[in-house]
Amino acid sequence: MHKINIKRIYDKPFKTDGVRILVDRLWPRGISKDKAKLDFWEKEIAPSSELRVWFGHKPERFEEFAKKYREELTLHLDKIKKIKKVLNSHNITLLYAAKDTKNNQAIILKDFIENIKSGA
């Protein structure tokens, strides 16, 4: 199995990124589609608008946000499994726009993908 990377969409793309997947519900400000160098935009597996607004990027809410986001991810196991399948042959980079590199959905999503069983 290949590696899952996490990166801000504003960071320079590299060939080693592999398959680049934007995991935000909203398009990031100030990034053109050309500059983003995306392979996929998976809006459906991003946190719901309600959850995103509630979280508001407040670090003290991250633990509860993570729990609620994992619950939402269980509703999209088909998309998660497709991403996991890509890992068989490519590295993947999950892209997000948040400024906080320690408290964001890409961290939770990476863990979720790595820990879900392929046949589940």
DSSP file (Angstrom, degrees, kcal/mol; ACC not computed):
  #  RESIDUE AA STRUCTURE BP1 BP2  ACC     N-H-->O    O-->H-N    N-H-->O    O-->H-N    TCO  KAPPA ALPHA  PHI   PSI    X-CA   Y-CA   Z-CA
    1    1 A M              0   0    0      0, 0.0    87,-0.2     0, 0.0    90,-0.1   0.000 360.0 360.0 360.0 143.1    0.0    0.0    0.0
    2    2 A H        -     0   0    0     85,-2.5     2,-0.3    88,-0.3    89,-0.1  -0.150 360.0 -84.3 -86.3-175.6    1.2    3.5   -0.8
    3    3 A K        -     0   0    0     -2,-0.0    89,-2.6    90,-0.0     2,-0.6  -0.650  22.4-141.9-100.4 145.8    1.3    6.5    1.4
    4    4 A I  E     -a   92   0A   0     -2,-0.3     2,-0.3    87,-0.2    89,-0.2  -0.934  23.5-170.1-103.3 123.0   -1.4    9.2    2.3
    5    5 A N  E     -a   93   0A   0     87,-3.5    89,-3.0    -2,-0.6     2,-0.4  -0.746  11.8-146.6-106.2 158.4    0.0   12.7    2.6
    6    6 A I  E     +a   94   0A   0     -2,-0.3     2,-0.3    87,-0.2    89,-0.2  -0.988  26.8 161.9-125.4 137.2   -1.7   15.8    4.0
    7    7 A K  E     -a   95   0A   0     87,-2.4    89,-1.6    -2,-0.4     2,-0.2  -0.996  41.6-109.0-155.6 144.1   -1.0   19.2    2.5
    8    8 A R  E >   -a   96   0A   0     -2,-0.3     3,-1.8    87,-0.2    89,-0.2  -0.552  31.8-127.8 -69.9 141.7   -2.5   22.7    2.4
    9    9 A I  T 3  S+     0   0    0     87,-2.7    -1,-0.1     1,-0.3    88,-0.1   0.725 108.2  63.9 -64.5 -19.6   -3.8   23.4   -1.1
   10   10 A Y  T 3  S+     0   0    0     86,-0.4    -1,-0.3     2,-0.1     2,-0.2   0.615  84.1  95.9 -79.5 -12.9   -1.7   26.6   -1.0
   11   11 A D  S <  S-     0   0    0     -3,-1.8    -4,-0.0     1,-0.1     0, 0.0  -0.482  92.1 -89.8 -78.0 150.5    1.5   24.6   -0.8
   12   12 A K        -     0   0    0     -2,-0.2     2,-0.2     1,-0.1    -1,-0.1  -0.326  43.1-120.2 -60.9 133.2    3.5   23.9   -4.0
   13   13 A P        -     0   0    0      0, 0.0     2,-0.3     0, 0.0    -1,-0.1  -0.491  29.3-167.3 -74.1 146.6    2.5   20.6   -5.7
   14   14 A F    >   -     0   0    0     -2,-0.2     3,-1.8     1,-0.1     4,-0.3  -0.935  33.4-118.7-129.4 154.7    5.1   18.0   -6.2
   15   15 A K  G >  S+     0   0    0     -2,-0.3     3,-1.5     1,-0.3    -1,-0.1   0.835 113.7  64.9 -59.6 -32.4    5.1   14.8   -8.4
   16   16 A T  G 3  S+     0   0    0      1,-0.3    -1,-0.3    -3,-0.0     3,-0.1   0.600  80.8  81.4 -69.4  -9.2    5.5   12.8   -5.2
   17   17 A D  G <  S-     0   0    0     -3,-1.8    -1,-0.3     1,-0.2     2,-0.2   0.803  78.1-170.8 -62.5 -27.7    2.1   14.0   -4.1
   18   18 A G    <   +     0   0    0     -3,-1.5     2,-0.5    -4,-0.3    74,-0.2  -0.538  58.2  12.4  71.1-135.1    0.6   11.3   -6.3
   19   19 A V  E    S-b   92   0A   0     72,-2.8    74,-2.9    -2,-0.2     2,-0.6  -0.658  79.2-147.7 -79.2 120.2   -3.2   11.6   -6.7
   20   20 A R  E     -b   93   0A   0     -2,-0.5    19,-2.9    17,-0.2    20,-1.9  -0.807  17.8-177.0 -98.1 121.1   -4.2   15.0   -5.3
   21   21 A I  E     -bc  94  40A   0     72,-2.8    74,-3.3    -2,-0.6     2,-0.5  -0.965  19.7-144.3-124.4 118.2   -7.7   15.1   -3.7
   22   22 A L  E     -bc  95  41A   0     18,-2.4    20,-2.3    -2,-0.5    74,-0.2  -0.694  14.4-173.9 -78.6 127.6   -9.3   18.3   -2.4
   23   23 A V        +     0   0    0     72,-2.9     2,-0.3    -2,-0.5    -1,-0.1  -0.084  46.3 106.8-117.8  32.8  -11.3   17.4    0.7
   24   24 A D        -     0   0    0     22,-0.1    22,-0.1     1,-0.1    21,-0.1  -0.837  63.7-142.1-106.0 148.6  -13.0   20.7    1.4
   25   25 A R  S    S+     0   0    0     -2,-0.3     2,-0.3    22,-0.2    -1,-0.1   0.826  88.9  52.2 -76.4 -32.8  -16.7   21.4    0.7
   26   26 A L  S    S-     0   0    0     -3,-0.0    -2,-0.1    17,-0.0     3,-0.1  -0.792  96.5-105.0-105.5 148.0  -16.0   24.9   -0.5
   27   27 A W        -     0   0    0     -2,-0.3    -2,-0.1     1,-0.1     2,-0.0  -0.522  46.7-106.7 -68.6 133.7  -13.5   25.9   -3.2
   28   28 A P    >   -     0   0    0      0, 0.0     3,-1.2     0, 0.0    -1,-0.1  -0.331  36.0-106.8 -65.1 139.3  -10.4   27.5   -1.5
   29   29 A R  T 3  S+     0   0    0      1,-0.2     3,-0.1    -3,-0.1    -3,-0.0  -0.361  96.5  11.8 -64.8 140.9  -10.0   31.3   -1.9
   30   30 A G  T 3  S+     0   0    0      1,-0.2     2,-0.5    -2,-0.1    -1,-0.2   0.579  96.1 116.1  74.2  11.1   -7.3   32.6   -4.2
   31   31 A I    <   -     0   0    0     -3,-1.2    -1,-0.2     4,-0.0     2,-0.2  -0.954  53.0-148.0-116.2 124.2   -6.6   29.2   -5.9
   32   32 A S     >  -     0   0    0     -2,-0.5     4,-2.0     1,-0.1     5,-0.1  -0.513  26.6-116.7 -81.7 158.2   -7.2   28.7   -9.6
   33   33 A K  H  >>S+     0   0    0      1,-0.2     4,-0.9     2,-0.2     5,-0.6   0.865 117.6  52.6 -62.4 -34.2   -8.2   25.3  -10.8
   34   34 A D  H >45S+     0   0    0      1,-0.2     3,-0.6     2,-0.2    -1,-0.2   0.928 110.0  46.2 -66.7 -44.9   -5.0   25.2  -12.9
   35   35 A K  H 345S+     0   0    0      1,-0.2    -2,-0.2     2,-0.1    -1,-0.2   0.805 104.5  63.3 -68.5 -29.4   -2.8   26.1   -9.9
   36   36 A A  H 3<5S-     0   0    0     -4,-2.0    -1,-0.2     1,-0.1    -2,-0.2   0.808  84.1-157.2 -66.6 -30.0   -4.6   23.5   -7.7
   37   37 A K  T <<5 +     0   0    0     -4,-0.9   -17,-0.2    -3,-0.6     2,-0.2   0.913  27.1 177.9  51.2  47.7   -3.4   20.6   -9.9
   38   38 A L      < -     0   0    0     -5,-0.6   -17,-0.2     1,-0.1    -1,-0.2  -0.495  36.2-172.4 -83.0 148.4   -6.3   18.5   -8.6
   39   39 A D  S    S+     0   0    0    -19,-2.9     2,-0.3     1,-0.4   -18,-0.2   0.705  80.1   4.8 -98.4 -36.4   -7.1   15.0   -9.7
   40   40 A F  E     -c   21   0A   0    -20,-1.9   -18,-2.4     2,-0.0     2,-0.5  -0.989  53.1-151.4-145.2 151.9  -10.4   14.9   -7.7
   41   41 A W  E     -c   22   0A   0     -2,-0.3     2,-1.1   -20,-0.2     3,-0.2  -0.943  15.9-169.7-121.9 106.9  -12.5   17.2   -5.6
   42   42 A E    >   +     0   0    0    -20,-2.3     3,-0.8    -2,-0.5     4,-0.3  -0.625  19.6 160.1 -99.8  74.2  -14.4   15.0   -3.1
   43   43 A K  G >   +     0   0    0     -2,-1.1     3,-1.5     1,-0.2    -1,-0.2   0.855  68.7  64.9 -59.9 -36.7  -16.9   17.5   -1.6
   44   44 A E  G 3  S+     0   0    0      1,-0.3    -1,-0.2    -3,-0.2   -19,-0.1   0.770 101.6  47.5 -65.0 -26.4  -19.2   14.7   -0.3
   45   45 A I  G <  S+     0   0    0     -3,-0.8    -1,-0.3   -21,-0.1    -2,-0.2   0.427  91.3  99.9 -96.4   2.6  -16.6   13.4    2.1
   46   46 A A  S <  S-     0   0    0     -3,-1.5   -22,-0.1    -4,-0.3     3,-0.1  -0.441  93.6 -79.5 -75.3 159.5  -15.8   16.9    3.5
   47   47 A P        -     0   0    0      0, 0.0   -22,-0.2     0, 0.0    -1,-0.1  -0.304  57.4 -98.0 -57.8 145.1  -17.5   17.8    6.8
   48   48 A S     >  -     0   0    0      1,-0.1     4,-2.8    -3,-0.1     5,-0.2  -0.194  31.8-110.6 -59.2 157.4  -21.1   18.9    6.4
   49   49 A S  H  > S+     0   0    0      1,-0.2     4,-2.5     2,-0.2     5,-0.2   0.899 119.6  52.6 -57.4 -41.6  -21.7   22.7    6.3
   50   50 A E  H  > S+     0   0    0      1,-0.2     4,-2.3     2,-0.2    -1,-0.2   0.920 112.3  43.8 -61.9 -44.9  -23.4   22.5    9.7
   51   51 A L  H  > S+     0   0    0      2,-0.2     4,-2.7     1,-0.2    -2,-0.2   0.902 113.0  51.9 -67.6 -41.5  -20.5   20.7   11.3
   52   52 A R  H  X S+     0   0    0     -4,-2.8     4,-2.3     2,-0.2     5,-0.3   0.920 112.1  45.4 -61.4 -44.9  -17.9   23.0    9.6
   53   53 A V  H  < S+     0   0    0     -4,-2.5    -1,-0.2    -5,-0.2    -2,-0.2   0.911 112.9  50.7 -65.9 -43.2  -19.7   26.1   10.9
   54   54 A W  H  < S+     0   0    0     -4,-2.3    -2,-0.2    -5,-0.2    -1,-0.2   0.927 111.4  48.2 -60.4 -45.0  -20.1   24.7   14.4
   55   55 A F  H >< S-     0   0    0     -4,-2.7     3,-2.0    -5,-0.1    -2,-0.2   0.930  77.4-178.4 -62.6 -47.2  -16.4   23.8   14.5
   56   56 A G  T 3<  -     0   0    0     -4,-2.3    -3,-0.1     1,-0.3    -1,-0.1   0.725  68.1 -76.1  55.1  23.7  -15.3   27.2   13.3
   57   57 A H  T 3  S+     0   0    0     -5,-0.3    -1,-0.3     1,-0.2    -2,-0.1   0.808  85.8 155.1  56.5  33.3  -11.7   26.1   13.5
   58   58 A K    X   -     0   0    0     -3,-2.0     3,-2.4     1,-0.1     4,-0.4  -0.828  39.6-148.5 -91.9 114.3  -11.7   26.4   17.3
   59   59 A P  G >  S+     0   0    0      0, 0.0     3,-1.4     0, 0.0     4,-0.4   0.813  95.2  62.4 -53.6 -33.6   -9.0   24.0   18.7
   60   60 A E  G 3  S+     0   0    0      1,-0.3     4,-0.2     2,-0.1     3,-0.1   0.673 105.5  47.8 -68.9 -14.2  -11.0   23.4   21.9
   61   61 A R  G <> S+     0   0    0     -3,-2.4     4,-2.8    -6,-0.2    -1,-0.3   0.426  84.3  97.2 -99.1  -1.3  -13.8   21.9   19.7
   62   62 A F  H <> S+     0   0    0     -3,-1.4     4,-3.1    -4,-0.4     5,-0.2   0.892  79.1  52.1 -61.0 -43.6  -11.5   19.7   17.7
   63   63 A E  H  > S+     0   0    0     -4,-0.4     4,-1.8     1,-0.2    -1,-0.2   0.928 115.4  41.3 -59.9 -46.1  -12.0   16.5   19.7
   64   64 A E  H  > S+     0   0    0     -4,-0.2     4,-2.4     2,-0.2    -1,-0.2   0.888 113.9  54.0 -68.1 -39.1  -15.8   16.7   19.4
   65   65 A F  H  X S+     0   0    0     -4,-2.8     4,-3.0     1,-0.2     5,-0.2   0.927 107.1  51.6 -57.9 -46.0  -15.5   17.8   15.8
   66   66 A A  H  X S+     0   0    0     -4,-3.1     4,-2.4     1,-0.2    -1,-0.2   0.911 109.9  49.0 -59.4 -44.3  -13.4   14.7   15.0
   67   67 A K  H  X S+     0   0    0     -4,-1.8     4,-1.6    -5,-0.2    -1,-0.2   0.938 114.7  43.9 -61.4 -48.1  -16.0   12.4   16.6
   68   68 A K  H  X S+     0   0    0     -4,-2.4     4,-1.9     1,-0.2    -2,-0.2   0.879 112.6  52.5 -66.6 -38.3  -18.9   14.0   14.7
   69   69 A Y  H  X S+     0   0    0     -4,-3.0     4,-2.5     2,-0.2    -1,-0.2   0.904 105.9  53.4 -66.3 -40.7  -16.9   14.0   11.4
   70   70 A R  H  X S+     0   0    0     -4,-2.4     4,-1.4    -5,-0.2    -1,-0.2   0.897 107.2  52.9 -59.7 -38.9  -16.1   10.3   11.7
   71   71 A E  H  < S+     0   0    0     -4,-1.6     4,-0.4     1,-0.2     3,-0.3   0.918 109.4  48.5 -61.9 -42.4  -19.8    9.6   12.1
   72   72 A E  H >< S+     0   0    0     -4,-1.9     3,-1.6     1,-0.2     4,-0.2   0.891 105.7  58.3 -63.8 -38.4  -20.4   11.6    8.9
   73   73 A L  H >< S+     0   0    0     -4,-2.5     3,-2.0     1,-0.3    -1,-0.2   0.816  92.8  66.8 -63.3 -29.9  -17.7    9.6    7.1
   74   74 A T  G >< S+     0   0    0     -4,-1.4     3,-0.6    -3,-0.3    -1,-0.3   0.712  94.0  60.8 -64.5 -17.4  -19.5    6.3    7.8
   75   75 A L  G <  S+     0   0    0     -3,-1.6    -1,-0.3    -4,-0.4    -2,-0.2   0.540 106.5  46.5 -82.4  -7.2  -22.2    7.6    5.5
   76   76 A H  G X>  +     0   0    0     -3,-2.0     4,-2.0    -4,-0.2     3,-0.6  -0.143  65.1 134.1-127.1  37.4  -19.7    7.8    2.6
   77   77 A L  H <>  +     0   0    0     -3,-0.6     4,-2.6     1,-0.2     5,-0.2   0.804  69.2  62.5 -61.0 -29.8  -17.9    4.4    2.9
   78   78 A D  H 3> S+     0   0    0      2,-0.2     4,-1.5     1,-0.2    -1,-0.2   0.922 107.9  42.1 -62.1 -43.2  -18.2    3.9   -0.9
   79   79 A K  H <> S+     0   0    0     -3,-0.6     4,-2.0     2,-0.2    -2,-0.2   0.879 113.4  52.8 -70.1 -38.5  -16.1    7.0   -1.6
   80   80 A I  H  X S+     0   0    0     -4,-2.0     4,-2.5     1,-0.2    -2,-0.2   0.914 108.6  50.3 -63.0 -42.7  -13.7    6.1    1.2
   81   81 A K  H  X S+     0   0    0     -4,-2.6     4,-2.0     1,-0.2    -1,-0.2   0.847 107.1  54.3 -66.1 -33.9  -13.2    2.6   -0.3
   82   82 A K  H  X S+     0   0    0     -4,-1.5     4,-1.6     2,-0.2    -1,-0.2   0.911 110.2  46.8 -64.9 -41.6  -12.5    4.1   -3.7
   83   83 A I  H  X S+     0   0    0     -4,-2.0     4,-1.3     1,-0.2    -2,-0.2   0.926 110.9  51.8 -64.1 -44.1   -9.8    6.3   -2.3
   84   84 A K  H  < S+     0   0    0     -4,-2.5     4,-0.4     1,-0.2    -1,-0.2   0.870 106.5  54.5 -61.3 -36.1   -8.4    3.3   -0.4
   85   85 A K  H >< S+     0   0    0     -4,-2.0     3,-1.4     1,-0.2     4,-0.3   0.876 102.1  56.9 -65.5 -37.6   -8.3    1.4   -3.6
   86   86 A V  H >X S+     0   0    0     -4,-1.6     4,-1.7     1,-0.3     3,-1.7   0.837  95.7  67.4 -61.0 -32.6   -6.3    4.1   -5.3
   87   87 A L  T 3< S+     0   0    0     -4,-1.3   -85,-2.5     1,-0.3    -1,-0.3   0.712  83.9  72.8 -61.9 -20.7   -3.7    3.6   -2.5
   88   88 A N  T <4 S+     0   0    0     -3,-1.4    -1,-0.3    -4,-0.4    -2,-0.2   0.805 118.2  14.3 -63.7 -27.2   -2.9    0.2   -3.9
   89   89 A S  T <4 S+     0   0    0     -3,-1.7     2,-0.3    -4,-0.3    -2,-0.2   0.498 126.1  38.4-127.7  -6.7   -1.1    1.8   -6.9
   90   90 A H  S  < S-     0   0    0     -4,-1.7   -88,-0.3   -88,-0.0    -1,-0.2  -0.987  71.3-113.1-144.8 151.5   -0.5    5.5   -6.0
   91   91 A N        -     0   0    0     -2,-0.3   -72,-2.8   -89,-0.1     2,-0.4  -0.518  37.5-147.8 -70.0 155.2    0.4    7.9   -3.2
   92   92 A I  E     -ab   4  19A   0    -89,-2.6   -87,-3.5   -74,-0.2     2,-0.5  -0.980  10.3-159.0-128.2 141.4   -2.5   10.2   -2.3
   93   93 A T  E     -ab   5  20A   0    -74,-2.9   -72,-2.8    -2,-0.4     2,-0.6  -0.978  10.0-150.6-120.9 119.5   -2.3   13.7   -1.0
   94   94 A L  E     -ab   6  21A   0    -89,-3.0   -87,-2.4    -2,-0.5     2,-0.4  -0.783  18.9-154.9 -86.6 122.1   -5.4   15.0    0.8
   95   95 A L  E     +ab   7  22A   0    -74,-3.3   -72,-2.9    -2,-0.6     2,-0.3  -0.820  18.9 168.3-106.2 138.1   -5.6   18.8    0.3
   96   96 A Y  E     -a    8   0A   0    -89,-1.6   -87,-2.7    -2,-0.4   -86,-0.4  -0.930  30.8-143.3-141.3 163.1   -7.3   21.2    2.6
   97   97 A A        +     0   0    0     -2,-0.3   -89,-0.1   -89,-0.2    -1,-0.1   0.632  57.5 119.5-104.2 -17.5   -7.4   25.0    2.9
   98   98 A A        -     0   0    0      1,-0.1    -2,-0.1     2,-0.1   -89,-0.1  -0.096  60.3-138.8 -54.3 146.6   -7.5   25.6    6.7
   99   99 A K  S    S+     0   0    0    -91,-0.0     2,-0.6     2,-0.0    -1,-0.1   0.809  83.5  86.8 -73.6 -30.9   -4.7   27.5    8.2
  100  100 A D        -     0   0    0      3,-0.2    -2,-0.1     1,-0.2   -43,-0.0  -0.609  56.5-173.1 -77.2 113.7   -4.5   25.2   11.2
  101  101 A T  S    S+     0   0    0     -2,-0.6     3,-0.2     1,-0.2    -1,-0.2   0.522  82.6  44.8 -86.0  -4.9   -2.2   22.3   10.3
  102  102 A K  S    S+     0   0    0      1,-0.2     2,-0.4     5,-0.0    -1,-0.2   0.657 113.0  45.0-109.2 -22.6   -3.0   20.3   13.5
  103  103 A N  S    S+     0   0    0    -46,-0.1     2,-0.3     4,-0.0    -3,-0.2  -0.704  84.0 110.6-127.3  78.7   -6.8   20.6   13.8
  104  104 A N  S >> S-     0   0    0     -2,-0.4     4,-1.0    -3,-0.2     3,-0.7  -0.947  74.0-106.1-146.8 167.1   -8.4   20.0   10.4
  105  105 A Q  H 3> S+     0   0    0     -2,-0.3     4,-2.9     1,-0.2     5,-0.2   0.776 109.7  67.4 -68.3 -27.4  -10.5   17.4    8.6
  106  106 A A  H 3> S+     0   0    0      1,-0.2     4,-2.6     2,-0.2    -1,-0.2   0.871  98.6  52.9 -63.3 -35.4   -7.7   16.0    6.5
  107  107 A I  H <> S+     0   0    0     -3,-0.7     4,-1.8     2,-0.2    -1,-0.2   0.921 112.9  43.6 -63.5 -44.3   -6.0   14.6    9.6
  108  108 A I  H  X S+     0   0    0     -4,-1.0     4,-2.5     2,-0.2    -2,-0.2   0.916 113.9  50.7 -67.0 -43.8   -9.2   12.9   10.6
  109  109 A L  H  X S+     0   0    0     -4,-2.9     4,-2.9     2,-0.2     5,-0.2   0.908 107.7  52.7 -62.9 -43.3   -9.9   11.6    7.1
  110  110 A K  H  X S+     0   0    0     -4,-2.6     4,-2.6     1,-0.2    -1,-0.2   0.942 112.0  45.7 -56.9 -49.3   -6.3   10.2    6.7
  111  111 A D  H  X S+     0   0    0     -4,-1.8     4,-1.6     1,-0.2    -1,-0.2   0.905 112.7  51.0 -60.8 -42.8   -6.7    8.2    9.9
  112  112 A F  H  X S+     0   0    0     -4,-2.5     4,-1.0     2,-0.2    -2,-0.2   0.929 112.0  46.2 -61.8 -47.0  -10.2    7.1    8.9
  113  113 A I  H >< S+     0   0    0     -4,-2.9     3,-0.6     1,-0.2    -2,-0.2   0.924 112.6  50.2 -62.7 -45.1   -9.0    5.9    5.5
  114  114 A E  H 3< S+     0   0    0     -4,-2.6    -1,-0.2    -5,-0.2    -2,-0.2   0.786 116.0  42.2 -65.2 -27.2   -6.0    4.1    7.0
  115  115 A N  H 3< S+     0   0    0     -4,-1.6     2,-0.3    -5,-0.2    -1,-0.2   0.493  90.1  98.3-102.4  -4.4   -8.0    2.3    9.6
  116  116 A I  S << S-     0   0    0     -4,-1.0     2,-0.3    -3,-0.6     3,-0.0  -0.643  75.9-118.8 -85.6 142.9  -11.1    1.2    7.5
  117  117 A K    >   -     0   0    0     -2,-0.3     3,-1.2     1,-0.1    -2,-0.1  -0.591  16.3-131.5 -78.5 139.1  -11.2   -2.3    6.2
  118  118 A S  T 3  S+     0   0    0     -2,-0.3    -1,-0.1     1,-0.3   -33,-0.1   0.850 106.4  41.1 -60.3 -36.5  -11.3   -2.5    2.4
  119  119 A G  T 3         0   0    0      1,-0.2    -1,-0.3    -3,-0.0    -2,-0.0   0.437 360.0 360.0 -92.5   1.2  -14.2   -5.0    2.5
  120  120 A A    <         0   0    0     -3,-1.2    -1,-0.2   -43,-0.0    -2,-0.1   0.498 360.0 360.0 -69.8 360.0  -16.1   -3.4    5.3
